[in-house]
């Protein structure tokens, strides 16, 4: 038996949450980085490198969340148990 545990319901629950938090983070960081002066002033003192690194990190989180959802869906379709034959 493998030492790791199966994701199941927790995988389905965490992946959309990761994608859901990642998208607004990228939007807000992009607005501050590439927006007008009013957006930068509203953000206050921030380091652009940290915002850019956070945006890259969130892109990775979104990609991994979507990858997990796709693989779990494929595994559910391929490895689902056949229905019992009614006798």
Secondary structure as a PSIPRED ss2 file (coil, helix, strand):
# PSIPRED VFORMAT (PSIPRED V4.0)

   1 X C   1.000  0.000  0.000
   2 X C   1.000  0.000  0.000
   3 X C   1.000  0.000  0.000
   4 X C   1.000  0.000  0.000
   5 X C   1.000  0.000  0.000
   6 X C   1.000  0.000  0.000
   7 X C   1.000  0.000  0.000
   8 X C   1.000  0.000  0.000
   9 X H   0.000  1.000  0.000
  10 X H   0.000  1.000  0.000
  11 X H   0.000  1.000  0.000
  12 X H   0.000  1.000  0.000
  13 X H   0.000  1.000  0.000
  14 X H   0.000  1.000  0.000
  15 X H   0.000  1.000  0.000
  16 X H   0.000  1.000  0.000
  17 X H   0.000  1.000  0.000
  18 X H   0.000  1.000  0.000
  19 X H   0.000  1.000  0.000
  20 X H   0.000  1.000  0.000
  21 X H   0.000  1.000  0.000
  22 X H   0.000  1.000  0.000
  23 X H   0.000  1.000  0.000
  24 X H   0.000  1.000  0.000
  25 X H   0.000  1.000  0.000
  26 X H   0.000  1.000  0.000
  27 X H   0.000  1.000  0.000
  28 X H   0.000  1.000  0.000
  29 X H   0.000  1.000  0.000
  30 X H   0.000  1.000  0.000
  31 X H   0.000  1.000  0.000
  32 X H   0.000  1.000  0.000
  33 X H   0.000  1.000  0.000
  34 X H   0.000  1.000  0.000
  35 X C   1.000  0.000  0.000
  36 X C   1.000  0.000  0.000
  37 X H   0.000  1.000  0.000
  38 X H   0.000  1.000  0.000
  39 X H   0.000  1.000  0.000
  40 X H   0.000  1.000  0.000
  41 X H   0.000  1.000  0.000
  42 X H   0.000  1.000  0.000
  43 X H   0.000  1.000  0.000
  44 X C   1.000  0.000  0.000
  45 X C   1.000  0.000  0.000
  46 X C   1.000  0.000  0.000
  47 X C   1.000  0.000  0.000
  48 X H   0.000  1.000  0.000
  49 X H   0.000  1.000  0.000
  50 X H   0.000  1.000  0.000
  51 X H   0.000  1.000  0.000
  52 X H   0.000  1.000  0.000
  53 X H   0.000  1.000  0.000
  54 X H   0.000  1.000  0.000
  55 X H   0.000  1.000  0.000
  56 X H   0.000  1.000  0.000
  57 X H   0.000  1.000  0.000
  58 X H   0.000  1.000  0.000
  59 X H   0.000  1.000  0.000
  60 X H   0.000  1.000  0.000
  61 X H   0.000  1.000  0.000
  62 X H   0.000  1.000  0.000
  63 X H   0.000  1.000  0.000
  64 X H   0.000  1.000  0.000
  65 X H   0.000  1.000  0.000
  66 X H   0.000  1.000  0.000
  67 X H   0.000  1.000  0.000
  68 X H   0.000  1.000  0.000
  69 X H   0.000  1.000  0.000
  70 X H   0.000  1.000  0.000
  71 X H   0.000  1.000  0.000
  72 X H   0.000  1.000  0.000
  73 X H   0.000  1.000  0.000
  74 X H   0.000  1.000  0.000
  75 X H   0.000  1.000  0.000
  76 X H   0.000  1.000  0.000
  77 X H   0.000  1.000  0.000
  78 X H   0.000  1.000  0.000
  79 X C   1.000  0.000  0.000
  80 X C   1.000  0.000  0.000
  81 X C   1.000  0.000  0.000
  82 X C   1.000  0.000  0.000
  83 X C   1.000  0.000  0.000
  84 X C   1.000  0.000  0.000
  85 X C   1.000  0.000  0.000
  86 X C   1.000  0.000  0.000
  87 X C   1.000  0.000  0.000
